[in-house]
Amino acid sequence: MTAMDNSASPDSTASRRRDLAFALGILAVCALAIWEARKQPRAPFDPVGAAAVPIATAAIMIVLASVILVRLWLNRSTRGGAQSLFSSTDAADEGYVVRPSMSWAAIALSFAFAAAIPLAGFMVATIGFLVVFGWVLSNRSPRSTVIVLAVGLAGGVGLTLGFRALLVDLP
């Protein structure tokens, strides 16, 4: 019997509720993203349009959230001995710690980033987002902090210059 064949889920009721809430939350955010992206005006010379990337990203997230919901409905584990959909569990080192709060941090920081763009401008908001999120994900050593600052600065400036080169109107 492999990890994918387990019929009894080792999940607790609380963990299953959290997984359900997370999947439903992702579906709600994706629905809102698609709703708002569809309001983008059609670009006269752009065959893809401004809404393509947000809608495609939301569609991918809807599929992944649906996988979680189906696994919950079929009483398959979404954690523990369940086989990863993305990587082999054999490759993970023993020091790895699962931190589900990082998913919620990513969502909260993304909303903060979107809210900061009109206030601070795209470049400053992007640098702030990359630095804060990088720091949250890092081990917070002096070396990693310097790397996070460098990546945040390069990413914010690089994205701004790249979008301007593509004639994308930024706030």
Sequence and secondary structure as in RCSB ss.txt:
>XXXX:A:sequence
MTAMDNSASPDSTASRRRDLAFALGILAVCALAIWEARKQPRAPFDPVGAAAVPIATAAIMIVLASVILVRLWLN
RSTRGGAQSLFSSTDAADEGYVVRPSMSWAAIALSFAFAAAIPLAGFMVATIGFLVVFGWVLSNRSPRSTVIVLA
VGLAGGVGLTLGFRALLVDLP
>XXXX:A:secstr
  GGG  S    HHHHHHHHHHHHHHHHHHHHHHHHHTTS   SS SS TTHHHHHHHHHHHHHHHHHHHHHHTT
  SSTTS  SSS TTSS TT    THHHHHHHHHHHHHHHHHHHH HHHHHHHHHHHHHHHHS   HHHHHHHHH
HHHHHHHHHHHHHHHTT    
